[in-house]
Amino acid sequence: MLHSFLLAAATLGLWAAPAAAQSPATAVPIGRDSLTQKGYTLVFINQDPALAPATKQRMTDAFFKVYPQEAKRFNQKTLRKVTFFVNPAYTGVAATDNGLVDYNPKWLREHPEDIDVVTHEVMHIVQAYPNDSAPGWLTEGIADYARYVYGVNNQAGNWKLPEYKAGQNYTNSYRIMARFLVWLDQHGHPKLVNQLDAAARTRTYTPDIWSQKTGKTLDELWAAYAAQPAVQLTYR
């Protein structure tokens, strides 16, 4: 997740943490590999001697499956080279900045099925939103939307979009916002997520975009969702 919208979600099982205490440039890696497939390169730096080879392979496989899909749909000019850094000095879950994804090895050991942490984090690279170009709840909501749509192991990882409950709001972000975006997909606005994403990346996002693209304000759309929140959900 982006470093700018983090700590409040930690207790919800989302990706939240302070910035990493060291960088790949200063770390002495236990292992460093570089692999290129179909024009995309993943540099995998590992500082955890206990990282399971199977986990590393599954993370690598997930990257090469989901990143090109996210790029094709949202941003074909995204970075072609991405670095994964398994960093024992990092105390969160995962965080992304400028093409580098920090992962906490303790989290990976304790949650070996949470492979789609990769899907969420690399979507932030695809997003490439300039600072303050979109609300944080939208940025994280779109990243979790991408995790739902493109995830490879959400079901085994016990990751789900939460049922609507009274009192929720789109500003709750992450999975709550992502489910709302899926609802919009299924209720007449299948292009809206792409339009919101493009507006954020080009600094053209404003609150008026919701009514411009749908004929209703964001609050009106949320009210309609709250009144009839049913969606069809499928997990892989």
N, C-alpha and C positions, 0 to 999 in steps of 0.2 A: 504494500500500500504506500501511498505517498506519505513522506515524512511530515507533511503539513497538516494531516487530519488523522491523529493517531490514538492518543491515550484513552479516550472515552470508550472505545470499543473493546478494550482488553478483556474486561470481565464478561463480555458477550461471546467470547471465543472467536473474535475477529483479529485482524492483523494490526497490532498497535504496539509501538515501542519508541524509545528514544533512538537517536541515530547510533550507528555502530561505533564502537570505541576505536577501531582501527580500520585500515583500508587494505585492499589487496596489494597496493603498491608497497606497503610497509610490512605486511605479513609474510611469514615464511611458510609457504604451503606444504602440507603433507602430500598433496597431489594436485596437479594442474594439467588439465586436458583441454584440447580444442578440437571441436568437431564441426564440420560444415556439411549441410545437406540442402540441396535445392536453393542455394543462394543465401542461406541463413547460417550464421556461425554462433555456436555456444561455447564460451570459455567457462569451464567448470573448475573453480578453485576450492579445495577442501582443506580445512585446518582441523578437522575432527577425526582422530584415528579410529573412533568407534562408529563412524558413518557406515551403514550397511551398503555393500556394493549394489544390492538389489534396489535400495532406495535411490541411490545415485542414478542407476539406470532408468528407473521409472520416472524420475524427474526429468532426465534427458529426453526420454521418449515423449513425455508430455509436452515438453517445450517444442519439439519438432512437429508434433501433431497440431497443437492449438495455436501457436504463435503465427504460423502462416495463415491459418483460418481467420484469426482476429485481424491480422494485417490486411488480408484481402477484402474483408468487409468494411473495415473502419479507416485504415490509413496505410495505403500501399507505399508511402514514403517513410514508413517507420524504420528504426535502426535495423541494420542487417547483422550487427554483431551485438550480442548480449552476454553479460557475465553473471554467473551464479557464484556467490561467495558463501560457503558454509563456514560460519564465523563464531567460534565459541565466545568471543567477547561481546557478541550481540545478544541482548537480553529480551528482545521482543519475540515475535513469531516470524515475521518477514516484512521487509520494507524495500521500496524501489526508488532509485534516484539516478537519473542520467544513464540509463542502460545497465545499471548494476543492481542486482537483487541480493540483499543480505538475507540469509536464513539462519535461524537459531537451531543448532544441531540437537539440542535437548528436545525441542518441539518435534523435530523430525523423528527422533527415537521414540518419543512417547506417543506420537500420532502417525504411525507409518502409512496409514491409508489416506492421509490428508494430502494426496498428491496434487490436488487441484488448487492448493496454495500457489502452485506455479501458474495456473491459468489466470487467477486473479492478478497476481503480481505482474506478469508480462503484459496483461491488458493495460496496465498503467504506462508501460513503455509505448504501446501503440497509441494511447491517448495523447501523450506529449502535450498536455495543456499548458499554456503559459501560466505563470503565477497569477492568481486572482481572476482567471478568465471564466470560472464557473464556480458555483457553490460546492463546498466539499461534499455535501450530501449527494449531489448529482454525480460527482466524480466517482465516489465510492459505490454509489448505486449502479452506475454503468459497469464498473469493474466486476461487481457481483452478478450483474445480469450476464456478462460475458462468461463468468464461471458457470452459471446455470446452463447457458446455451451450449458452450463448448467443452465443459468439463468432461473428463475421462473416467473419474473415479468418485464422483460425489456420493453415489449410493453407498458404496463400501465405506466411505469416509464419514457417513452419517451426517452429511451436510445437506440441509434442506432450506427452502424458502419458507418462512414462518406463515402460518395462517393469520389472516387479518384479525385483529382484536381492537375493540373500541379503545380509543385514546391514542392509537398509533398515528404517526404523521410522516409525511415524506421526508421531513428533516431528521427522522431517526436513521436515515441513511442505510448503507450496506444492504443486507438481505431484505429489509422491509421496503426500501426503495426499489430494489431489484424486482421484487414480486409485483409491485405497482407497474413497473415498466413492462413486465410480461403481460399483465392484465391489459395494458394499453395496446400491446401487440395484437392481442386476441379480441380487442373491442374497437376495431376500425382504424388503428393507427400503426400499421406494421413498419412504417418508415421513420417513425418519430425518434427512436433511439439513435439511428444514424444521423438524423438532422441535429439532434441535441449535441451529439459527439462532435460533429463537424463544426458547429457553432462555437463550442468551447475551444476547439483547437485554433480557430481563426479569430478568436476574440470578438465574436459577433453575438455571443449569447447574451440575452437580456430576459427578464421575466416575461416580456411580451411574446416571446417565441412560442409559448404554449398556446396562446389564443391565435396567433398567426398561423400555426400549423394545424390546429385542431378545431378552432372556433370556440374553445372554452378556455378559461383561465386555469392555471394549475390547481387552485383551490376548488374550482368547480369540477375538474376532473377527479380530484381526490375524493370529493363528496360523492360522486357517482360510483367510484370504486368502493368506498366505505358502505354504500347502500347495497351493492351487489358485487362482492369481492371474489366470487368464484372464478377460478382459472383451472385450466387443464395443465398438469405438470408431469413431466417425464424426466427421470434421472438416469444417468449412466454411471 
